[in-house]
């Protein structure tokens, strides 16, 4: 027996030993080790420990008494092969595994700053901490470029935050953007698709969609009327159903008020169905907010005696559609005021509101078409300003203050929908929604036309006061000869894109001649100090391109919104998004990113979206929101650097691209 135990011990010590030991040998071997070194457990494999323990007990009982007849012998223990040391460590392993958060979700491209950490396929131990010396602009940690880091195609994996994750808030963007190197698989895929992606500068970032393209190209065509015989009814209904987006406004009694597409004969049945569904929910003391039918989304908003409905096949969120419905509602209030409209319906529930709104259909349709084409201003609920030097804008502001008349409430200079300067009372500010209505009236609807370029318009600004009217004096400038009166201004949709207007708003109904005198004095002063020429040059220069802002950047376009100023800036759509279709596709992508950033209850801080032809980034902080797109193949590191470059450029140019405070009296 001692010789057998010695032989078994030597066999166990040899890593090349392949024959399993017998139970008797295992018992002797265990006794020998216990005598020399005390009892040891194999922590590398707990399953092996259990088998060994059973084997020892069985062997010990076999020495004292023979096994029962028919009882099968115990299984031999598994051999302790050399590769066991390289297997993944378990919770019982003698080697402590690197600490990292437990995987709680699948791979995703969206990360919540408050709920998760971002990791690529890098070594989790290497990514657990970030050195302080690797902080980039705005505190964003720069990823290390070690050999073990992930390639550019690595998915972003969401982990719950664990202990030791210091600097998470500062490093989230850097971790998401990761390494720029490509794997062999990705390189082979790019070579396979080379005929499509070789000239990325000339290729569209969006896949061709002939059905969507055809529908969008016909979206703004008028629908023909149904003939008296009704022979074309089916064709007309097909045209109506083919529209990508509809807006319906009806009274709580089911009376149609406005429809973007189709006349009363065409939409009456649909209005009845919608009103029936809304009334059913109201009868149960519930509020219908929206529903989906096939690939069409219906969003309903009830405002007092009115029900507004958006019907869309475009990729927009409910909150974005409600913002658009709110703008249409504010357009109605700007014509009627809230108390006036409530009195009408209080007197008669089925009152036909189309009579007092007659003539304003062009304003509602211009708003609706702007939403369908894609409006960055509406998406961000912010204003765009004309880029000017701080000194030039200060000169214009001071000129407005010096020439201000006694009854002036607000004074604005606007160039093609961009705000140049504003003068306002100290305790009052203009609501962005009110300015959207004014800009839509002047530059989109083409409804303000008059000889001499002058207009006197009573309107309600619902964001300022929805119970009464203000009076707006509008004068369009001839920048080449600013002191000469303009001839009759053509419709904006057919006119020049560099129109400049002076808007003077007063609460006094009889202040037309007073504001006209202020306008003449203002224009004379602006011409004398050179501001007219400055505005003219800024309008002709228009927006810079992405490469003008950040030389060598892969970005094709971006949106940057300053939360505090409620203003945004963006580069030119040319040359990549010059057509209306490409603009709509770009706004579809921005709308998707915007919906992710503003989704509730969880608010994401960084969204990295990779499509077949594009790479997109959304980045939200308490100070700003930024959305950027680049062509496919752009690395995360390059995208991160470009995003930081945009933020840095805006900070340097903040007083040029935004109006900080304006002129206050």
C-alpha positions in Angstrom: 0.0 0.0 0.0 2.7 2.6 0.7 4.3 1.8 -2.7 1.0 2.2 -4.5 0.4 5.6 -2.8 3.9 6.8 -3.8 3.3 5.8 -7.4 0.0 7.6 -7.5 1.5 10.7 -6.0 4.2 10.7 -8.7 1.6 10.2 -11.4 -0.5 13.1 -10.2 2.5 15.4 -10.2 3.1 14.8 -13.8 1.1 17.2 -16.1 1.3 14.7 -19.0 -0.4 11.9 -17.0 -3.5 10.9 -18.8 -4.7 7.7 -17.1 -7.2 8.3 -14.3 -6.3 7.1 -10.9 -8.4 4.5 -9.1 -10.4 5.2 -5.9 -7.8 3.3 -3.8 -5.0 5.3 -5.3 -6.9 8.5 -4.8 -7.5 7.7 -1.1 -3.8 6.9 -0.5 -2.7 10.0 -2.4 -5.0 12.2 -0.3 -3.7 10.6 2.9 -0.1 11.2 1.9 -0.8 14.9 1.0 -2.7 15.4 4.3 0.2 14.1 6.2 2.7 16.3 4.6 1.0 19.6 3.8 -2.4 19.4 5.4 -5.7 19.0 3.5 -5.9 21.1 0.4 -9.0 21.9 -1.9 -8.9 22.4 -5.6 -10.4 25.9 -5.8 -9.9 26.1 -9.5 -12.8 23.7 -10.1 -15.5 23.2 -7.4 -17.1 20.3 -9.4 -13.8 18.4 -9.1 -13.8 19.0 -5.3 -17.3 17.4 -5.0 -16.3 14.4 -7.0 -13.1 14.0 -5.0 -14.9 14.2 -1.7 -17.4 11.5 -2.8 -14.5 9.4 -4.1 -12.7 9.7 -0.8 -15.7 8.7 1.2 -16.5 5.8 -1.1 -12.8 4.6 -1.0 -12.7 4.8 2.8 -15.9 2.8 3.2 -14.5 0.2 0.7 -11.4 -0.4 2.8 -13.5 -1.3 5.9 -16.3 -3.3 4.2 -16.8 -4.7 0.7 -19.3 -2.9 -1.6 -22.7 -4.3 -2.1 -23.2 -6.6 -5.0 -24.7 -4.8 -8.0 -23.7 -1.3 -6.8 -21.8 0.4 -9.5 -18.4 1.7 -8.6 -18.0 5.5 -8.3 -17.0 7.6 -11.3 -13.3 8.4 -11.4 -12.4 12.1 -10.9 -11.8 14.3 -13.9 -8.1 14.6 -14.8 -6.5 17.9 -13.8 -5.3 19.0 -17.3 -2.9 21.8 -17.9 -5.3 24.1 -19.7 -7.5 24.4 -16.6 -5.4 27.3 -15.4 -6.4 29.4 -18.4 -10.1 28.9 -18.0 -12.3 31.7 -16.8 -12.1 32.1 -13.1 -15.2 31.3 -11.0 -16.5 32.7 -7.8 -14.5 29.9 -6.0 -11.3 30.5 -7.8 -8.1 31.1 -5.9 -7.2 33.8 -8.4 -9.3 36.9 -7.9 -11.1 38.0 -11.1 -10.9 41.7 -12.1 -13.8 43.5 -10.6 -16.4 44.9 -13.1 -20.1 45.5 -13.1 -22.3 42.6 -13.9 -23.8 42.4 -17.4 -27.5 43.2 -17.1 -28.5 44.0 -20.7 -27.8 43.2 -24.3 -25.7 45.3 -26.6 -27.2 48.7 -27.4 -26.3 52.0 -29.0 -28.1 54.1 -26.4 -26.7 54.9 -23.0 -28.2 56.6 -20.0 -25.8 58.8 -18.1 -27.8 58.4 -14.9 -28.5 54.7 -15.3 -25.5 53.1 -16.9 -21.9 53.0 -18.0 -20.6 52.6 -21.5 -18.1 50.0 -22.5 -17.0 48.6 -25.9 -15.5 45.2 -26.3 -12.4 46.3 -24.6 -11.0 44.6 -21.6 -13.4 45.5 -18.8 -10.6 45.8 -16.3 -8.8 48.4 -18.5 -12.0 50.4 -19.1 -13.1 50.4 -15.4 -11.1 53.5 -14.5 -10.0 56.6 -16.5 -6.8 58.4 -15.7 -7.1 62.1 -14.8 -4.4 62.9 -17.4 -6.6 61.8 -20.3 -9.3 64.5 -20.0 -10.1 66.2 -23.2 -12.1 69.4 -24.0 -15.1 70.0 -21.6 -13.8 67.2 -19.3 -14.5 64.5 -21.8 -12.0 61.6 -21.2 -10.0 60.6 -24.1 -9.8 56.8 -24.7 -6.5 55.1 -24.4 -5.1 53.6 -27.5 -3.7 50.4 -26.2 -3.3 47.3 -28.2 -6.1 45.5 -26.4 -8.8 48.1 -27.2 -11.9 47.4 -29.3 -12.1 48.0 -32.9 -14.4 50.5 -34.5 -17.2 48.0 -35.0 -17.5 47.2 -31.3 -21.0 47.4 -30.0 -21.6 49.7 -27.0 -22.7 47.6 -24.1 -24.7 48.9 -21.2 -23.6 48.1 -17.7 -25.1 49.1 -14.4 -22.7 51.5 -12.6 -20.4 49.7 -10.2 -18.0 50.7 -7.5 -14.9 52.5 -8.5 -16.5 54.1 -11.7 -15.0 57.5 -10.9 -15.5 60.4 -13.4 -18.5 58.7 -15.1 -20.2 61.9 -15.9 -17.2 63.4 -17.5 -16.0 60.4 -19.4 -19.2 59.1 -20.8 -18.7 60.6 -24.3 -15.1 59.5 -24.5 -16.0 55.9 -23.6 -18.8 55.7 -26.1 -16.7 56.9 -28.9 -14.0 54.4 -28.4 -11.2 53.4 -30.8 -11.1 54.3 -34.5 -9.2 51.2 -35.8 -11.2 48.8 -38.0 -11.3 45.0 -37.8 -10.4 42.8 -40.7 -14.1 41.8 -40.9 -15.1 45.4 -41.3 -12.4 46.1 -43.8 -13.5 43.2 -45.9 -17.1 44.4 -45.7 -16.1 47.9 -46.8 -14.1 46.3 -49.7 -17.2 44.3 -50.6 -19.4 47.5 -50.6 -16.7 49.5 -52.3 -18.7 50.2 -55.4 -21.3 51.9 -53.2 -19.0 53.7 -50.7 -15.9 54.5 -52.7 -16.8 58.1 -53.3 -18.4 58.8 -49.9 -18.4 62.6 -50.6 -20.7 62.2 -53.5 -23.0 59.5 -52.1 -26.1 60.1 -50.1 -26.1 58.9 -46.5 -29.6 57.6 -46.8 -30.6 54.4 -48.6 -32.8 54.9 -51.7 -36.5 54.5 -50.9 -38.5 54.9 -54.1 -41.9 54.7 -52.4 -41.0 57.4 -49.9 -39.4 59.6 -52.6 -42.4 59.4 -54.8 -44.8 60.1 -51.9 -42.8 63.1 -50.7 -42.5 64.6 -54.2 -46.3 64.6 -54.5 -46.9 65.6 -50.9 -47.7 69.2 -51.6 -49.7 68.7 -54.7 -53.3 69.8 -54.4 -55.9 67.1 -54.4 -58.4 67.4 -57.2 -62.1 67.8 -56.3 -64.6 65.0 -56.6 -66.7 65.4 -59.7 -70.5 65.7 -59.6 -70.9 62.2 -61.1 -68.5 60.8 -58.5 -66.6 58.8 -61.1 -63.2 60.0 -59.8 -64.0 59.4 -56.2 -61.8 56.4 -55.8 -58.8 58.1 -57.4 -59.2 61.1 -55.2 -59.4 59.0 -52.1 -56.2 57.2 -53.2 -54.5 60.6 -53.5 -55.6 61.6 -50.1 -54.5 58.4 -48.5 -51.1 58.6 -50.2 -50.2 61.8 -48.3 -47.5 61.3 -45.7 -49.0 63.8 -43.2 -52.4 65.3 -42.4 -53.5 67.9 -39.9 -57.2 68.0 -38.9 -58.8 70.6 -36.7 -62.4 70.1 -35.6 -64.7 71.4 -32.9 -65.8 69.3 -29.9 -69.2 69.0 -31.6 -67.5 67.4 -34.6 -67.6 70.4 -36.9 -64.7 70.5 -39.4 -62.5 73.7 -39.1 -59.4 73.0 -41.0 -57.7 70.2 -43.0 -54.4 70.4 -44.8 -55.5 68.0 -47.6 -58.9 67.6 -49.0 -62.2 69.5 -48.9 -65.2 69.0 -46.7 -66.8 66.5 -49.0 -63.6 64.3 -48.8 -62.8 64.6 -45.1 -66.3 64.6 -43.5 -66.4 60.8 -43.0 -62.9 60.8 -41.5 -63.8 63.8 -39.2 -66.8 61.8 -38.0 -64.8 58.7 -37.2 -62.1 60.7 -35.3 -64.8 62.6 -33.3 -66.5 59.4 -32.4 -63.3 57.9 -31.0 -62.5 61.0 -29.0 -66.0 61.2 -27.6 -65.9 57.6 -26.5 -62.9 58.3 -24.4 -64.3 61.5 -23.0 -67.5 59.7 -22.0 -65.3 57.5 -19.7 -63.5 60.5 -18.2 -60.4 59.6 -20.1 -58.3 61.5 -22.5 -57.2 60.1 -25.9 -53.7 61.1 -26.7 -52.9 58.9 -29.6 -53.1 55.5 -31.3 -51.5 53.6 -34.1 -53.2 52.0 -37.1 -50.8 50.0 -39.3 -47.8 52.2 -40.1 -49.7 55.4 -39.4 -49.6 57.3 -36.1 -52.5 59.4 -34.8 -51.9 62.0 -32.1 -54.8 63.9 -30.6 -54.7 67.1 -28.6 -57.8 68.7 -27.0 -57.7 72.4 -26.3 -61.0 73.7 -24.9 -63.6 73.5 -27.6 -61.1 72.4 -30.2 -59.7 69.0 -31.1 -56.5 68.9 -33.1 -55.3 65.7 -34.8 -52.0 64.9 -36.5 -51.8 61.8 -38.8 -48.4 60.9 -40.0 -46.2 58.2 -41.5 -43.1 60.1 -40.8 -40.7 59.0 -38.0 -41.8 61.6 -35.4 -42.5 61.1 -31.7 -45.8 62.0 -30.1 -44.2 65.0 -28.2 -42.8 66.4 -31.5 -46.3 66.1 -33.1 -47.9 67.8 -30.1 -45.5 70.7 -30.5 -46.7 71.1 -34.0 -50.3 70.9 -33.0 -49.6 73.5 -30.3 -48.2 75.8 -33.0 -51.4 75.4 -35.1 -53.5 76.2 -32.1 -51.4 79.3 -31.3 -52.0 80.4 -35.0 -55.7 80.2 -34.4 -55.4 82.2 -31.2 -53.3 84.8 -32.9 -56.3 85.5 -35.1 -59.1 85.3 -32.6 -57.7 85.5 -29.1 -58.8 82.9 -26.5 -61.7 84.8 -24.8 -63.2 85.6 -28.2 -63.1 82.0 -29.3 -64.5 80.7 -26.0 -67.4 83.2 -26.2 -68.3 81.9 -29.7 -68.6 78.3 -28.6 -70.3 79.2 -25.3 -73.1 80.8 -27.3 -73.4 77.8 -29.7 -71.5 74.5 -29.3 -71.7 73.7 -33.0 -70.4 77.1 -34.1 -68.7 77.2 -37.5 -65.2 78.6 -36.7 -64.3 78.7 -40.4 -66.1 82.0 -40.9 -64.0 84.1 -38.4 -60.8 82.3 -39.6 -61.5 82.9 -43.3 -58.4 84.1 -45.0 -56.0 82.6 -42.5 -55.9 79.1 -44.2 -52.7 80.1 -45.9 -51.0 80.7 -42.6 -52.2 77.3 -41.2 -51.1 75.6 -44.4 -47.7 77.3 -44.4 -47.1 76.1 -40.9 -48.3 72.5 -41.7 -46.1 72.3 -44.8 -43.1 73.6 -42.9 -43.6 70.8 -40.4 -43.8 68.3 -43.2 -40.8 69.6 -45.0 -38.8 69.6 -41.7 -38.3 72.5 -39.4 -35.2 72.6 -37.2 -36.6 75.6 -35.4 -39.8 73.8 -34.5 -37.9 70.6 -33.6 -35.6 72.4 -31.2 -38.2 75.0 -30.0 -35.5 77.6 -30.6 -34.6 80.6 -32.8 -31.8 81.0 -35.3 -29.9 84.3 -35.3 -27.9 86.0 -38.1 -24.2 85.7 -37.4 -22.7 89.1 -36.7 -19.7 90.5 -34.9 -20.4 91.5 -31.3 -19.5 95.1 -32.0 -21.8 95.3 -35.1 -24.7 93.8 -33.2 -24.1 96.2 -30.3 -24.2 99.1 -32.7 -27.6 97.9 -34.1 -29.0 97.5 -30.6 -27.9 100.9 -29.5 -29.4 102.4 -32.7 -32.7 100.7 -31.9 -32.6 102.1 -28.3 -31.8 105.6 -29.5 -34.6 105.8 -32.0 -37.2 104.0 -29.9 -40.6 105.7 -29.9 -42.7 106.1 -26.7 -45.3 103.5 -27.5 -42.9 100.8 -28.7 -43.3 97.4 -27.0 -41.0 95.2 -29.1 -38.7 96.1 -32.0 -37.1 93.5 -34.2 -34.9 93.3 -37.3 -35.3 90.0 -39.1 -33.4 88.7 -42.1 -35.0 85.7 -43.9 -36.3 84.2 -40.7 -33.1 84.8 -38.7 -33.2 87.3 -35.9 -30.7 90.2 -36.3 -31.6 92.3 -33.2 -34.3 92.8 -30.7 -35.3 95.6 -28.3 -37.7 94.8 -25.5 -38.9 95.9 -22.0 -36.7 94.9 -19.1 -39.3 92.5 -17.5 -40.7 91.0 -20.8 -39.3 88.6 -23.3 -40.7 87.3 -26.5 -41.8 83.6 -26.6 -40.2 81.5 -29.3 -43.6 80.3 -30.4 -44.8 83.8 -31.0 -41.7 84.6 -33.1 -42.3 81.4 -35.1 -45.8 82.7 -35.9 -44.5 86.0 -37.0 -41.7 84.5 -39.1 -44.2 82.1 -40.7 -46.5 85.0 -41.6 -43.7 87.1 -43.1 -41.3 84.6 -44.8 -43.3 81.4 -45.3 -46.9 82.1 -46.0 -46.2 85.0 -48.4 -49.4 86.6 -47.1 -47.9 89.9 -46.2 -47.9 91.9 -49.5 -48.5 95.6 -49.9 -47.4 98.6 -52.0 -44.5 100.4 -50.4 -43.5 97.4 -48.4 -45.5 98.5 -45.3 -48.1 96.6 -43.3 -50.2 97.3 -40.2 -51.3 94.0 -38.7 -53.3 93.4 -35.6 -52.4 90.1 -34.0 -52.5 88.2 -30.7 -49.2 86.8 -29.4 -50.4 83.8 -27.3 -47.1 83.3 -25.5 -47.1 86.9 -24.4 -50.9 87.4 -23.8 -53.6 85.3 -25.3 -56.4 87.6 -24.2 -55.8 90.7 -26.3 -54.3 92.1 -29.5 -51.1 93.9 -30.3 -50.4 95.9 -33.4 -47.4 95.2 -35.6 -45.9 97.6 -38.1 -43.9 95.7 -40.8 -41.6 97.3 -43.3 -39.4 95.4 -45.8 -36.1 97.0 -46.7 -34.5 97.4 -50.0 -30.9 96.8 -48.9 -29.4 98.3 -52.0 -31.4 101.5 -51.5 -32.7 101.3 -47.9 -34.2 104.8 -47.8 -36.3 104.4 -50.9 -39.8 102.9 -50.6 -40.1 99.3 -51.8 -42.4 98.4 -54.6 -45.1 95.8 -54.0 -43.4 92.8 -52.4 -43.8 89.5 -54.2 -44.9 86.4 -52.4 -42.0 85.1 -50.3 -42.1 81.7 -51.8 -41.3 83.3 -55.2 -39.1 86.2 -53.9 -35.5 86.6 -53.0 -34.1 84.7 -50.0 -32.4 87.7 -48.6 -35.4 89.7 -47.4 -34.9 92.0 -44.4 -37.8 93.3 -42.4 -38.2 95.8 -39.5 -41.0 94.8 -37.1 -42.2 97.3 -34.6 -44.9 96.1 -32.1 -47.1 98.3 -30.0 -50.1 97.9 -27.7 -51.6 101.2 -29.0 -54.0 100.8 -31.9 -53.4 104.4 -33.2 -49.6 104.3 -33.3 -49.1 103.5 -37.0 -47.6 106.9 -37.9 -45.5 107.1 -34.8 -43.9 103.7 -35.6 -43.5 104.7 -39.3 -41.5 107.7 -38.1 -39.4 105.5 -35.9 -38.7 103.2 -38.9 -37.5 106.1 -41.1 -35.2 107.4 -38.4 -33.9 103.9 -37.6 -33.1 103.2 -41.3 -31.4 106.5 -41.7 -29.2 105.9 -38.6 -28.4 102.3 -39.7 -27.3 103.5 -43.1 -25.2 106.3 -41.6 -23.3 104.0 -39.2 -22.8 101.3 -41.8 -25.1 98.7 -40.2 -27.2 98.3 -43.4 -24.1 97.2 -45.3 -23.1 94.8 -42.5 -26.5 93.2 -42.5 -26.4 93.0 -46.3 -23.0 91.2 -46.3 -24.1 88.8 -43.5 -27.2 87.8 -45.4 -25.3 87.2 -48.6 -22.7 85.1 -46.8 -25.3 82.9 -45.3 -24.4 79.9 -43.1 -20.8 78.4 -43.2 -20.2 74.8 -44.1 -18.9 72.2 -41.6 -15.4 72.3 -43.0 -15.4 76.1 -42.7 -16.1 75.7 -39.0 -13.8 72.7 -38.3 -11.3 72.1 -41.1 -11.0 68.5 -42.1 -14.0 67.4 -40.1 -16.0 64.4 -41.4 -19.3 66.0 -40.3 -21.9 66.6 -42.9 -24.2 68.7 -40.7 -25.1 69.4 -37.1 -27.6 71.3 -34.9 -26.4 73.0 -31.7 -29.0 74.5 -29.3 -28.1 76.7 -26.4 -30.6 75.9 -23.7 -30.1 79.1 -21.8 -30.5 81.4 -24.8 -33.2 79.2 -26.5 -31.4 79.7 -29.8 -29.6 77.3 -32.2 -27.0 77.4 -34.8 -26.3 75.1 -37.8 -24.1 75.0 -40.9 -25.3 75.2 -44.5 -27.4 72.3 -45.9 -25.3 72.6 -49.1 -24.0 70.6 -50.8 -25.2 67.3 -49.3 -28.7 68.2 -48.3 -29.7 70.9 -50.8 -32.8 69.1 -52.1 -36.1 69.1 -50.1 -36.0 65.3 -50.0 -32.6 65.1 -48.5 -33.5 67.8 -46.0 -36.5 65.8 -45.0 -34.4 62.6 -44.6 -31.9 64.5 -42.5 -34.7 65.9 -40.3 -36.1 62.4 -39.9 -32.7 61.4 -38.4 -32.6 64.4 -36.2 -36.2 63.7 -35.0 -35.2 60.2 -34.1 -32.2 61.3 -32.1 -34.2 64.1 -30.5 -36.9 61.6 -29.4 -34.2 59.3 -27.8 -32.7 62.3 -25.9 -36.0 63.5 -24.6 -37.6 60.1 -24.0 -39.2 59.8 -20.6 -39.0 58.6 -17.8 -35.3 57.9 -18.6 -33.3 60.7 -20.2 -30.3 59.7 -22.3 -27.3 61.9 -22.4 -25.4 60.4 -25.3 -26.9 58.5 -28.3 -24.6 57.0 -30.9 -26.6 55.8 -34.0 -25.0 53.8 -36.8 -26.9 53.3 -40.0 -26.0 51.8 -43.4 -24.8 55.1 -44.8 -24.4 57.4 -41.8 -23.1 57.7 -38.3 -24.9 60.1 -36.0 -24.4 61.5 -32.5 -26.8 63.2 -30.0 -25.2 64.8 -27.0 -27.2 66.5 -24.2 -26.0 68.5 -21.3 -27.6 71.1 -19.0 -26.0 73.8 -21.2 -26.7 72.6 -24.7 -28.0 69.9 -27.1 -26.1 68.8 -30.1 -26.9 66.6 -33.0 -24.4 65.7 -35.7 -24.2 63.3 -38.7 -21.3 62.0 -40.6 -20.9 59.4 -43.5 -20.6 55.7 -42.8 -17.1 54.6 -41.8 -16.4 57.6 -39.6 -14.7 56.4 -36.5 -16.0 57.0 -33.1 -12.8 58.9 -32.1 -13.1 61.2 -35.2 -16.8 61.8 -34.4 -16.0 62.6 -30.8 -13.3 65.1 -31.8 -15.6 66.8 -34.2 -18.3 67.1 -31.6 -15.8 68.6 -29.2 -14.7 70.9 -32.0 -18.2 72.2 -32.6 -18.7 72.9 -28.9 -15.4 74.7 -28.8 -16.3 76.8 -31.9 -19.7 77.8 -30.4 -18.1 78.9 -27.2 -15.6 81.0 -29.1 -18.3 82.5 -31.4 -21.1 82.6 -28.8 -21.7 86.3 -29.0 -21.7 86.2 -32.8 -24.0 83.3 -33.4 -26.4 84.1 -30.5 -28.1 87.2 -29.2 -27.1 87.5 -25.5 -29.8 89.6 -23.8 -30.5 92.0 -26.6 -31.3 95.7 -26.2 -33.3 96.2 -23.0 -35.1 99.4 -21.9 
